[in-house]
């Protein structure tokens, strides 16, 4: 499993994959305080998809797969 950041320009995660991602927002966004922050969430492909945490979806510049949780 890769432990380095992957550019969204290079490739996107699989649909439904749990990932860490770097938020990339346009200037003046409602959530601009999150720009450049690393969040954990899920990637959803499709027309209105993106990197999401419950209740909100973001654009991202980079991402990496999350490790499997401890057993």
mmJSON file of the N, C-alpha and C atoms, coordinates in Angstrom:
{"data_MODEL":{"atom_site":{
"group_PDB":["ATOM","ATOM","ATOM","ATOM","ATOM","ATOM","ATOM","ATOM","ATOM","ATOM","ATOM","ATOM","ATOM","ATOM","ATOM","ATOM","ATOM","ATOM","ATOM","ATOM","ATOM","ATOM","ATOM","ATOM","ATOM","ATOM","ATOM","ATOM","ATOM","ATOM","ATOM","ATOM","ATOM","ATOM","ATOM","ATOM","ATOM","ATOM","ATOM","ATOM","ATOM","ATOM","ATOM","ATOM","ATOM","ATOM","ATOM","ATOM","ATOM","ATOM","ATOM","ATOM","ATOM","ATOM","ATOM","ATOM","ATOM","ATOM","ATOM","ATOM","ATOM","ATOM","ATOM","ATOM","ATOM","ATOM","ATOM","ATOM","ATOM","ATOM","ATOM","ATOM","ATOM","ATOM","ATOM","ATOM","ATOM","ATOM","ATOM","ATOM","ATOM","ATOM","ATOM","ATOM","ATOM","ATOM","ATOM","ATOM","ATOM","ATOM","ATOM","ATOM","ATOM","ATOM","ATOM","ATOM","ATOM","ATOM","ATOM","ATOM","ATOM","ATOM","ATOM","ATOM","ATOM","ATOM","ATOM","ATOM","ATOM","ATOM","ATOM","ATOM","ATOM","ATOM","ATOM","ATOM","ATOM","ATOM","ATOM","ATOM","ATOM","ATOM","ATOM","ATOM","ATOM","ATOM","ATOM","ATOM","ATOM","ATOM","ATOM","ATOM","ATOM","ATOM","ATOM","ATOM","ATOM","ATOM","ATOM","ATOM","ATOM","ATOM","ATOM","ATOM","ATOM","ATOM","ATOM","ATOM","ATOM","ATOM","ATOM","ATOM","ATOM","ATOM","ATOM","ATOM","ATOM","ATOM","ATOM","ATOM","ATOM","ATOM","ATOM","ATOM","ATOM","ATOM","ATOM","ATOM","ATOM","ATOM","ATOM","ATOM","ATOM","ATOM","ATOM","ATOM","ATOM","ATOM","ATOM","ATOM","ATOM","ATOM","ATOM","ATOM","ATOM","ATOM","ATOM","ATOM","ATOM","ATOM","ATOM","ATOM","ATOM","ATOM","ATOM","ATOM","ATOM","ATOM","ATOM","ATOM","ATOM","ATOM","ATOM","ATOM","ATOM","ATOM","ATOM","ATOM","ATOM","ATOM","ATOM","ATOM","ATOM"],
"id":[1,2,3,4,5,6,7,8,9,10,11,12,13,14,15,16,17,18,19,20,21,22,23,24,25,26,27,28,29,30,31,32,33,34,35,36,37,38,39,40,41,42,43,44,45,46,47,48,49,50,51,52,53,54,55,56,57,58,59,60,61,62,63,64,65,66,67,68,69,70,71,72,73,74,75,76,77,78,79,80,81,82,83,84,85,86,87,88,89,90,91,92,93,94,95,96,97,98,99,100,101,102,103,104,105,106,107,108,109,110,111,112,113,114,115,116,117,118,119,120,121,122,123,124,125,126,127,128,129,130,131,132,133,134,135,136,137,138,139,140,141,142,143,144,145,146,147,148,149,150,151,152,153,154,155,156,157,158,159,160,161,162,163,164,165,166,167,168,169,170,171,172,173,174,175,176,177,178,179,180,181,182,183,184,185,186,187,188,189,190,191,192,193,194,195,196,197,198,199,200,201,202,203,204,205,206,207,208,209,210,211,212,213],
"type_symbol":["N","C","C","N","C","C","N","C","C","N","C","C","N","C","C","N","C","C","N","C","C","N","C","C","N","C","C","N","C","C","N","C","C","N","C","C","N","C","C","N","C","C","N","C","C","N","C","C","N","C","C","N","C","C","N","C","C","N","C","C","N","C","C","N","C","C","N","C","C","N","C","C","N","C","C","N","C","C","N","C","C","N","C","C","N","C","C","N","C","C","N","C","C","N","C","C","N","C","C","N","C","C","N","C","C","N","C","C","N","C","C","N","C","C","N","C","C","N","C","C","N","C","C","N","C","C","N","C","C","N","C","C","N","C","C","N","C","C","N","C","C","N","C","C","N","C","C","N","C","C","N","C","C","N","C","C","N","C","C","N","C","C","N","C","C","N","C","C","N","C","C","N","C","C","N","C","C","N","C","C","N","C","C","N","C","C","N","C","C","N","C","C","N","C","C","N","C","C","N","C","C","N","C","C","N","C","C","N","C","C","N","C","C"],
"label_atom_id":["N","CA","C","N","CA","C","N","CA","C","N","CA","C","N","CA","C","N","CA","C","N","CA","C","N","CA","C","N","CA","C","N","CA","C","N","CA","C","N","CA","C","N","CA","C","N","CA","C","N","CA","C","N","CA","C","N","CA","C","N","CA","C","N","CA","C","N","CA","C","N","CA","C","N","CA","C","N","CA","C","N","CA","C","N","CA","C","N","CA","C","N","CA","C","N","CA","C","N","CA","C","N","CA","C","N","CA","C","N","CA","C","N","CA","C","N","CA","C","N","CA","C","N","CA","C","N","CA","C","N","CA","C","N","CA","C","N","CA","C","N","CA","C","N","CA","C","N","CA","C","N","CA","C","N","CA","C","N","CA","C","N","CA","C","N","CA","C","N","CA","C","N","CA","C","N","CA","C","N","CA","C","N","CA","C","N","CA","C","N","CA","C","N","CA","C","N","CA","C","N","CA","C","N","CA","C","N","CA","C","N","CA","C","N","CA","C","N","CA","C","N","CA","C","N","CA","C","N","CA","C","N","CA","C","N","CA","C","N","CA","C","N","CA","C","N","CA","C"],
"label_alt_id":[null,null,null,null,null,null,null,null,null,null,null,null,null,null,null,null,null,null,null,null,null,null,null,null,null,null,null,null,null,null,null,null,null,null,null,null,null,null,null,null,null,null,null,null,null,null,null,null,null,null,null,null,null,null,null,null,null,null,null,null,null,null,null,null,null,null,null,null,null,null,null,null,null,null,null,null,null,null,null,null,null,null,null,null,null,null,null,null,null,null,null,null,null,null,null,null,null,null,null,null,null,null,null,null,null,null,null,null,null,null,null,null,null,null,null,null,null,null,null,null,null,null,null,null,null,null,null,null,null,null,null,null,null,null,null,null,null,null,null,null,null,null,null,null,null,null,null,null,null,null,null,null,null,null,null,null,null,null,null,null,null,null,null,null,null,null,null,null,null,null,null,null,null,null,null,null,null,null,null,null,null,null,null,null,null,null,null,null,null,null,null,null,null,null,null,null,null,null,null,null,null,null,null,null,null,null,null,null,null,null,null,null,null],
"label_comp_id":["UNK","UNK","UNK","UNK","UNK","UNK","UNK","UNK","UNK","UNK","UNK","UNK","UNK","UNK","UNK","UNK","UNK","UNK","UNK","UNK","UNK","UNK","UNK","UNK","UNK","UNK","UNK","UNK","UNK","UNK","UNK","UNK","UNK","UNK","UNK","UNK","UNK","UNK","UNK","UNK","UNK","UNK","UNK","UNK","UNK","UNK","UNK","UNK","UNK","UNK","UNK","UNK","UNK","UNK","UNK","UNK","UNK","UNK","UNK","UNK","UNK","UNK","UNK","UNK","UNK","UNK","UNK","UNK","UNK","UNK","UNK","UNK","UNK","UNK","UNK","UNK","UNK","UNK","UNK","UNK","UNK","UNK","UNK","UNK","UNK","UNK","UNK","UNK","UNK","UNK","UNK","UNK","UNK","UNK","UNK","UNK","UNK","UNK","UNK","UNK","UNK","UNK","UNK","UNK","UNK","UNK","UNK","UNK","UNK","UNK","UNK","UNK","UNK","UNK","UNK","UNK","UNK","UNK","UNK","UNK","UNK","UNK","UNK","UNK","UNK","UNK","UNK","UNK","UNK","UNK","UNK","UNK","UNK","UNK","UNK","UNK","UNK","UNK","UNK","UNK","UNK","UNK","UNK","UNK","UNK","UNK","UNK","UNK","UNK","UNK","UNK","UNK","UNK","UNK","UNK","UNK","UNK","UNK","UNK","UNK","UNK","UNK","UNK","UNK","UNK","UNK","UNK","UNK","UNK","UNK","UNK","UNK","UNK","UNK","UNK","UNK","UNK","UNK","UNK","UNK","UNK","UNK","UNK","UNK","UNK","UNK","UNK","UNK","UNK","UNK","UNK","UNK","UNK","UNK","UNK","UNK","UNK","UNK","UNK","UNK","UNK","UNK","UNK","UNK","UNK","UNK","UNK","UNK","UNK","UNK","UNK","UNK","UNK"],
"label_asym_id":["A","A","A","A","A","A","A","A","A","A","A","A","A","A","A","A","A","A","A","A","A","A","A","A","A","A","A","A","A","A","A","A","A","A","A","A","A","A","A","A","A","A","A","A","A","A","A","A","A","A","A","A","A","A","A","A","A","A","A","A","A","A","A","A","A","A","A","A","A","A","A","A","A","A","A","A","A","A","A","A","A","A","A","A","A","A","A","A","A","A","A","A","A","A","A","A","A","A","A","A","A","A","A","A","A","A","A","A","A","A","A","A","A","A","A","A","A","A","A","A","A","A","A","A","A","A","A","A","A","A","A","A","A","A","A","A","A","A","A","A","A","A","A","A","A","A","A","A","A","A","A","A","A","A","A","A","A","A","A","A","A","A","A","A","A","A","A","A","A","A","A","A","A","A","A","A","A","A","A","A","A","A","A","A","A","A","A","A","A","A","A","A","A","A","A","A","A","A","A","A","A","A","A","A","A","A","A","A","A","A","A","A","A"],
"label_entity_id":["1","1","1","1","1","1","1","1","1","1","1","1","1","1","1","1","1","1","1","1","1","1","1","1","1","1","1","1","1","1","1","1","1","1","1","1","1","1","1","1","1","1","1","1","1","1","1","1","1","1","1","1","1","1","1","1","1","1","1","1","1","1","1","1","1","1","1","1","1","1","1","1","1","1","1","1","1","1","1","1","1","1","1","1","1","1","1","1","1","1","1","1","1","1","1","1","1","1","1","1","1","1","1","1","1","1","1","1","1","1","1","1","1","1","1","1","1","1","1","1","1","1","1","1","1","1","1","1","1","1","1","1","1","1","1","1","1","1","1","1","1","1","1","1","1","1","1","1","1","1","1","1","1","1","1","1","1","1","1","1","1","1","1","1","1","1","1","1","1","1","1","1","1","1","1","1","1","1","1","1","1","1","1","1","1","1","1","1","1","1","1","1","1","1","1","1","1","1","1","1","1","1","1","1","1","1","1","1","1","1","1","1","1"],
"label_seq_id":[1,1,1,2,2,2,3,3,3,4,4,4,5,5,5,6,6,6,7,7,7,8,8,8,9,9,9,10,10,10,11,11,11,12,12,12,13,13,13,14,14,14,15,15,15,16,16,16,17,17,17,18,18,18,19,19,19,20,20,20,21,21,21,22,22,22,23,23,23,24,24,24,25,25,25,26,26,26,27,27,27,28,28,28,29,29,29,30,30,30,31,31,31,32,32,32,33,33,33,34,34,34,35,35,35,36,36,36,37,37,37,38,38,38,39,39,39,40,40,40,41,41,41,42,42,42,43,43,43,44,44,44,45,45,45,46,46,46,47,47,47,48,48,48,49,49,49,50,50,50,51,51,51,52,52,52,53,53,53,54,54,54,55,55,55,56,56,56,57,57,57,58,58,58,59,59,59,60,60,60,61,61,61,62,62,62,63,63,63,64,64,64,65,65,65,66,66,66,67,67,67,68,68,68,69,69,69,70,70,70,71,71,71],
"pdbx_PDB_ins_code":[null,null,null,null,null,null,null,null,null,null,null,null,null,null,null,null,null,null,null,null,null,null,null,null,null,null,null,null,null,null,null,null,null,null,null,null,null,null,null,null,null,null,null,null,null,null,null,null,null,null,null,null,null,null,null,null,null,null,null,null,null,null,null,null,null,null,null,null,null,null,null,null,null,null,null,null,null,null,null,null,null,null,null,null,null,null,null,null,null,null,null,null,null,null,null,null,null,null,null,null,null,null,null,null,null,null,null,null,null,null,null,null,null,null,null,null,null,null,null,null,null,null,null,null,null,null,null,null,null,null,null,null,null,null,null,null,null,null,null,null,null,null,null,null,null,null,null,null,null,null,null,null,null,null,null,null,null,null,null,null,null,null,null,null,null,null,null,null,null,null,null,null,null,null,null,null,null,null,null,null,null,null,null,null,null,null,null,null,null,null,null,null,null,null,null,null,null,null,null,null,null,null,null,null,null,null,null,null,null,null,null,null,null],
"Cartn_x":[0.84,0.0,0.887,0.514,1.27,1.069,2.147,2.032,2.392,2.434,2.741,1.497,1.462,0.32,0.229,-0.981,-1.244,-2.007,-1.536,-2.204,-3.517,-4.571,-5.835,-5.699,-4.693,-4.439,-3.846,-3.194,-2.579,-3.624,-4.388,-5.452,-6.35,-7.543,-8.521,-8.652,-9.16,-9.386,-10.526,-10.708,-11.847,-13.105,-14.249,-15.518,-15.757,-16.068,-16.345,-15.122,-13.936,-12.696,-12.535,-12.085,-11.766,-10.377,-10.278,-9.031,-8.787,-7.531,-7.16,-7.013,-7.444,-7.339,-7.022,-6.376,-6.032,-7.105,-7.845,-8.946,-8.404,-9.052,-8.679,-9.937,-10.067,-11.268,-10.968,-11.973,-11.863,-11.903,-11.274,-11.308,-12.751,-13.043,-14.373,-15.349,-14.871,-15.732,-16.287,-17.454,-18.065,-17.165,-16.412,-15.55,-14.071,-13.721,-12.346,-11.326,-11.76,-10.845,-10.314,-10.964,-10.511,-9.538,-9.34,-8.458,-7.052,-6.525,-5.188,-5.135,-6.247,-6.289,-6.425,-5.94,-6.068,-7.268,-8.182,-9.363,-9.414,-10.128,-10.368,-11.816,-12.065,-13.429,-13.495,-14.466,-14.736,-14.762,-14.246,-14.337,-15.561,-16.363,-17.534,-17.388,-17.342,-17.237,-18.594,-18.617,-19.875,-19.994,-21.08,-21.297,-21.188,-21.762,-21.723,-20.829,-19.912,-19.038,-17.91,-17.086,-15.931,-15.477,-14.676,-14.156,-15.092,-15.622,-16.659,-16.428,-16.927,-17.129,-18.641,-19.222,-20.681,-21.235,-22.103,-22.79,-22.172,-20.943,-20.309,-19.299,-19.213,-18.278,-17.287,-16.035,-14.955,-14.235,-13.572,-12.552,-11.263,-10.352,-9.075,-7.942,-6.756,-5.575,-4.793,-4.809,-4.054,-4.841,-4.511,-5.163,-4.233,-4.559,-3.865,-4.843,-4.683,-5.561,-5.372,-6.445,-6.327,-5.872,-5.159,-4.75,-5.969,-5.892,-6.963,-7.018,-8.216,-8.316,-7.73,-7.332,-6.787,-7.855,-7.393,-8.323,-8.367],
"Cartn_y":[-1.18,0.0,1.245,2.193,3.434,4.299,4.945,5.856,7.276,7.555,8.914,9.529,10.836,11.56,11.347,11.189,11.001,12.222,12.849,14.013,13.588,14.391,14.094,14.285,15.034,15.181,13.885,13.107,11.84,10.723,10.539,9.542,9.765,9.183,9.305,7.96,7.981,6.723,5.935,4.716,3.917,4.458,4.3,4.739,4.048,4.834,4.311,4.072,4.386,4.143,5.147,4.669,5.54,6.124,7.446,8.138,9.298,9.725,11.021,11.924,13.19,14.088,15.506,16.254,17.651,18.499,19.257,20.077,21.172,21.355,22.372,23.146,24.363,25.17,26.446,26.926,28.206,29.342,30.464,31.627,32.036,32.415,32.868,31.756,30.53,29.402,29.554,28.989,29.01,28.365,27.379,26.634,26.908,28.149,28.436,28.206,28.184,27.896,26.455,25.597,24.212,24.031,25.063,24.95,24.535,23.481,22.985,22.03,21.838,20.921,19.474,18.576,17.151,16.622,15.98,15.371,13.902,13.125,11.732,11.574,10.823,10.624,9.562,9.726,8.743,9.436,8.753,9.283,8.681,9.555,9.121,9.61,8.668,9.013,9.468,9.998,10.371,11.863,12.274,13.667,14.625,14.272,15.15,14.59,13.746,13.1,13.997,13.448,14.151,13.488,14.19,13.709,14.208,13.291,13.726,13.259,14.094,13.747,13.836,13.26,13.307,14.733,14.919,16.199,17.197,16.958,17.928,17.23,17.709,17.158,18.243,17.864,18.796,18.388,19.363,19.088,18.856,18.132,17.861,17.958,18.287,18.343,17.039,16.373,15.136,14.215,12.936,11.952,10.773,9.965,8.697,7.745,6.436,5.463,5.481,5.251,5.106,3.694,3.545,2.23,1.474,0.166,-0.65,-0.397,-0.375,-0.155,-1.331,-1.104,-2.208,-3.272,-4.484,-5.594,-5.932],
"Cartn_z":[0.0,0.0,0.0,-0.822,-0.926,0.317,0.772,1.898,1.509,0.204,-0.228,-0.871,-0.898,-1.46,-2.959,-3.449,-4.872,-5.359,-6.417,-6.983,-7.65,-7.468,-8.14,-9.646,-10.079,-11.519,-12.081,-11.228,-11.647,-11.721,-10.645,-10.623,-9.414,-9.468,-8.399,-7.687,-6.449,-5.733,-6.365,-5.895,-6.323,-5.65,-6.298,-5.742,-4.395,-3.378,-2.05,-1.189,-1.701,-0.965,0.178,1.345,2.475,2.26,2.384,2.073,3.029,3.094,3.64,2.421,2.525,1.377,1.813,0.901,1.129,0.454,1.253,0.746,-0.173,-1.323,-2.304,-2.682,-2.143,-2.358,-3.13,-3.837,-4.543,-3.507,-3.832,-2.943,-2.683,-1.445,-1.087,-0.771,-0.697,-0.368,1.045,1.273,2.603,3.646,3.244,4.16,3.888,3.514,3.117,4.226,5.473,6.581,6.519,5.731,5.574,4.408,3.602,2.445,2.876,2.27,2.581,3.758,4.44,5.592,5.125,5.939,5.665,6.444,5.728,6.326,5.945,6.709,6.377,5.978,4.934,4.477,3.408,2.52,1.474,0.123,-0.897,-2.253,-2.933,-3.561,-4.317,-5.757,-6.689,-8.105,-8.62,-9.819,-10.45,-10.654,-11.279,-11.659,-10.473,-9.333,-8.157,-7.063,-7.446,-6.487,-6.026,-5.197,-4.676,-3.402,-2.652,-1.384,-0.299,0.504,1.437,2.865,3.754,5.149,5.312,6.332,6.433,6.313,5.334,5.173,4.22,3.751,2.852,1.942,0.705,-0.273,-0.682,-0.833,-1.167,-2.443,-3.071,-4.071,-3.293,-3.887,-3.219,-4.228,-3.735,-4.6,-4.556,-3.392,-3.195,-2.268,-2.338,-1.479,-1.23,-0.232,0.011,0.686,0.421,1.063,2.58,3.313,4.748,5.079,6.15,6.607,7.113,7.104,7.683,9.179,9.77,11.206,11.989,13.242,14.039,14.288,14.48,14.728,16.191],
"occupancy":[1.0,1.0,1.0,1.0,1.0,1.0,1.0,1.0,1.0,1.0,1.0,1.0,1.0,1.0,1.0,1.0,1.0,1.0,1.0,1.0,1.0,1.0,1.0,1.0,1.0,1.0,1.0,1.0,1.0,1.0,1.0,1.0,1.0,1.0,1.0,1.0,1.0,1.0,1.0,1.0,1.0,1.0,1.0,1.0,1.0,1.0,1.0,1.0,1.0,1.0,1.0,1.0,1.0,1.0,1.0,1.0,1.0,1.0,1.0,1.0,1.0,1.0,1.0,1.0,1.0,1.0,1.0,1.0,1.0,1.0,1.0,1.0,1.0,1.0,1.0,1.0,1.0,1.0,1.0,1.0,1.0,1.0,1.0,1.0,1.0,1.0,1.0,1.0,1.0,1.0,1.0,1.0,1.0,1.0,1.0,1.0,1.0,1.0,1.0,1.0,1.0,1.0,1.0,1.0,1.0,1.0,1.0,1.0,1.0,1.0,1.0,1.0,1.0,1.0,1.0,1.0,1.0,1.0,1.0,1.0,1.0,1.0,1.0,1.0,1.0,1.0,1.0,1.0,1.0,1.0,1.0,1.0,1.0,1.0,1.0,1.0,1.0,1.0,1.0,1.0,1.0,1.0,1.0,1.0,1.0,1.0,1.0,1.0,1.0,1.0,1.0,1.0,1.0,1.0,1.0,1.0,1.0,1.0,1.0,1.0,1.0,1.0,1.0,1.0,1.0,1.0,1.0,1.0,1.0,1.0,1.0,1.0,1.0,1.0,1.0,1.0,1.0,1.0,1.0,1.0,1.0,1.0,1.0,1.0,1.0,1.0,1.0,1.0,1.0,1.0,1.0,1.0,1.0,1.0,1.0,1.0,1.0,1.0,1.0,1.0,1.0,1.0,1.0,1.0,1.0,1.0,1.0,1.0,1.0,1.0,1.0,1.0,1.0],
"B_iso_or_equiv":[0.0,0.0,0.0,0.0,0.0,0.0,0.0,0.0,0.0,0.0,0.0,0.0,0.0,0.0,0.0,0.0,0.0,0.0,0.0,0.0,0.0,0.0,0.0,0.0,0.0,0.0,0.0,0.0,0.0,0.0,0.0,0.0,0.0,0.0,0.0,0.0,0.0,0.0,0.0,0.0,0.0,0.0,0.0,0.0,0.0,0.0,0.0,0.0,0.0,0.0,0.0,0.0,0.0,0.0,0.0,0.0,0.0,0.0,0.0,0.0,0.0,0.0,0.0,0.0,0.0,0.0,0.0,0.0,0.0,0.0,0.0,0.0,0.0,0.0,0.0,0.0,0.0,0.0,0.0,0.0,0.0,0.0,0.0,0.0,0.0,0.0,0.0,0.0,0.0,0.0,0.0,0.0,0.0,0.0,0.0,0.0,0.0,0.0,0.0,0.0,0.0,0.0,0.0,0.0,0.0,0.0,0.0,0.0,0.0,0.0,0.0,0.0,0.0,0.0,0.0,0.0,0.0,0.0,0.0,0.0,0.0,0.0,0.0,0.0,0.0,0.0,0.0,0.0,0.0,0.0,0.0,0.0,0.0,0.0,0.0,0.0,0.0,0.0,0.0,0.0,0.0,0.0,0.0,0.0,0.0,0.0,0.0,0.0,0.0,0.0,0.0,0.0,0.0,0.0,0.0,0.0,0.0,0.0,0.0,0.0,0.0,0.0,0.0,0.0,0.0,0.0,0.0,0.0,0.0,0.0,0.0,0.0,0.0,0.0,0.0,0.0,0.0,0.0,0.0,0.0,0.0,0.0,0.0,0.0,0.0,0.0,0.0,0.0,0.0,0.0,0.0,0.0,0.0,0.0,0.0,0.0,0.0,0.0,0.0,0.0,0.0,0.0,0.0,0.0,0.0,0.0,0.0,0.0,0.0,0.0,0.0,0.0,0.0],
"pdbx_formal_charge":[null,null,null,null,null,null,null,null,null,null,null,null,null,null,null,null,null,null,null,null,null,null,null,null,null,null,null,null,null,null,null,null,null,null,null,null,null,null,null,null,null,null,null,null,null,null,null,null,null,null,null,null,null,null,null,null,null,null,null,null,null,null,null,null,null,null,null,null,null,null,null,null,null,null,null,null,null,null,null,null,null,null,null,null,null,null,null,null,null,null,null,null,null,null,null,null,null,null,null,null,null,null,null,null,null,null,null,null,null,null,null,null,null,null,null,null,null,null,null,null,null,null,null,null,null,null,null,null,null,null,null,null,null,null,null,null,null,null,null,null,null,null,null,null,null,null,null,null,null,null,null,null,null,null,null,null,null,null,null,null,null,null,null,null,null,null,null,null,null,null,null,null,null,null,null,null,null,null,null,null,null,null,null,null,null,null,null,null,null,null,null,null,null,null,null,null,null,null,null,null,null,null,null,null,null,null,null,null,null,null,null,null,null],
"auth_seq_id":[1,1,1,2,2,2,3,3,3,4,4,4,5,5,5,6,6,6,7,7,7,8,8,8,9,9,9,10,10,10,11,11,11,12,12,12,13,13,13,14,14,14,15,15,15,16,16,16,17,17,17,18,18,18,19,19,19,20,20,20,21,21,21,22,22,22,23,23,23,24,24,24,25,25,25,26,26,26,27,27,27,28,28,28,29,29,29,30,30,30,31,31,31,32,32,32,33,33,33,34,34,34,35,35,35,36,36,36,37,37,37,38,38,38,39,39,39,40,40,40,41,41,41,42,42,42,43,43,43,44,44,44,45,45,45,46,46,46,47,47,47,48,48,48,49,49,49,50,50,50,51,51,51,52,52,52,53,53,53,54,54,54,55,55,55,56,56,56,57,57,57,58,58,58,59,59,59,60,60,60,61,61,61,62,62,62,63,63,63,64,64,64,65,65,65,66,66,66,67,67,67,68,68,68,69,69,69,70,70,70,71,71,71],
"auth_comp_id":["UNK","UNK","UNK","UNK","UNK","UNK","UNK","UNK","UNK","UNK","UNK","UNK","UNK","UNK","UNK","UNK","UNK","UNK","UNK","UNK","UNK","UNK","UNK","UNK","UNK","UNK","UNK","UNK","UNK","UNK","UNK","UNK","UNK","UNK","UNK","UNK","UNK","UNK","UNK","UNK","UNK","UNK","UNK","UNK","UNK","UNK","UNK","UNK","UNK","UNK","UNK","UNK","UNK","UNK","UNK","UNK","UNK","UNK","UNK","UNK","UNK","UNK","UNK","UNK","UNK","UNK","UNK","UNK","UNK","UNK","UNK","UNK","UNK","UNK","UNK","UNK","UNK","UNK","UNK","UNK","UNK","UNK","UNK","UNK","UNK","UNK","UNK","UNK","UNK","UNK","UNK","UNK","UNK","UNK","UNK","UNK","UNK","UNK","UNK","UNK","UNK","UNK","UNK","UNK","UNK","UNK","UNK","UNK","UNK","UNK","UNK","UNK","UNK","UNK","UNK","UNK","UNK","UNK","UNK","UNK","UNK","UNK","UNK","UNK","UNK","UNK","UNK","UNK","UNK","UNK","UNK","UNK","UNK","UNK","UNK","UNK","UNK","UNK","UNK","UNK","UNK","UNK","UNK","UNK","UNK","UNK","UNK","UNK","UNK","UNK","UNK","UNK","UNK","UNK","UNK","UNK","UNK","UNK","UNK","UNK","UNK","UNK","UNK","UNK","UNK","UNK","UNK","UNK","UNK","UNK","UNK","UNK","UNK","UNK","UNK","UNK","UNK","UNK","UNK","UNK","UNK","UNK","UNK","UNK","UNK","UNK","UNK","UNK","UNK","UNK","UNK","UNK","UNK","UNK","UNK","UNK","UNK","UNK","UNK","UNK","UNK","UNK","UNK","UNK","UNK","UNK","UNK","UNK","UNK","UNK","UNK","UNK","UNK"],
"auth_asym_id":["A","A","A","A","A","A","A","A","A","A","A","A","A","A","A","A","A","A","A","A","A","A","A","A","A","A","A","A","A","A","A","A","A","A","A","A","A","A","A","A","A","A","A","A","A","A","A","A","A","A","A","A","A","A","A","A","A","A","A","A","A","A","A","A","A","A","A","A","A","A","A","A","A","A","A","A","A","A","A","A","A","A","A","A","A","A","A","A","A","A","A","A","A","A","A","A","A","A","A","A","A","A","A","A","A","A","A","A","A","A","A","A","A","A","A","A","A","A","A","A","A","A","A","A","A","A","A","A","A","A","A","A","A","A","A","A","A","A","A","A","A","A","A","A","A","A","A","A","A","A","A","A","A","A","A","A","A","A","A","A","A","A","A","A","A","A","A","A","A","A","A","A","A","A","A","A","A","A","A","A","A","A","A","A","A","A","A","A","A","A","A","A","A","A","A","A","A","A","A","A","A","A","A","A","A","A","A","A","A","A","A","A","A"],
"auth_atom_id":["N","CA","C","N","CA","C","N","CA","C","N","CA","C","N","CA","C","N","CA","C","N","CA","C","N","CA","C","N","CA","C","N","CA","C","N","CA","C","N","CA","C","N","CA","C","N","CA","C","N","CA","C","N","CA","C","N","CA","C","N","CA","C","N","CA","C","N","CA","C","N","CA","C","N","CA","C","N","CA","C","N","CA","C","N","CA","C","N","CA","C","N","CA","C","N","CA","C","N","CA","C","N","CA","C","N","CA","C","N","CA","C","N","CA","C","N","CA","C","N","CA","C","N","CA","C","N","CA","C","N","CA","C","N","CA","C","N","CA","C","N","CA","C","N","CA","C","N","CA","C","N","CA","C","N","CA","C","N","CA","C","N","CA","C","N","CA","C","N","CA","C","N","CA","C","N","CA","C","N","CA","C","N","CA","C","N","CA","C","N","CA","C","N","CA","C","N","CA","C","N","CA","C","N","CA","C","N","CA","C","N","CA","C","N","CA","C","N","CA","C","N","CA","C","N","CA","C","N","CA","C","N","CA","C","N","CA","C","N","CA","C","N","CA","C","N","CA","C"],
"pdbx_PDB_model_num":[1,1,1,1,1,1,1,1,1,1,1,1,1,1,1,1,1,1,1,1,1,1,1,1,1,1,1,1,1,1,1,1,1,1,1,1,1,1,1,1,1,1,1,1,1,1,1,1,1,1,1,1,1,1,1,1,1,1,1,1,1,1,1,1,1,1,1,1,1,1,1,1,1,1,1,1,1,1,1,1,1,1,1,1,1,1,1,1,1,1,1,1,1,1,1,1,1,1,1,1,1,1,1,1,1,1,1,1,1,1,1,1,1,1,1,1,1,1,1,1,1,1,1,1,1,1,1,1,1,1,1,1,1,1,1,1,1,1,1,1,1,1,1,1,1,1,1,1,1,1,1,1,1,1,1,1,1,1,1,1,1,1,1,1,1,1,1,1,1,1,1,1,1,1,1,1,1,1,1,1,1,1,1,1,1,1,1,1,1,1,1,1,1,1,1,1,1,1,1,1,1,1,1,1,1,1,1,1,1,1,1,1,1]
}}}
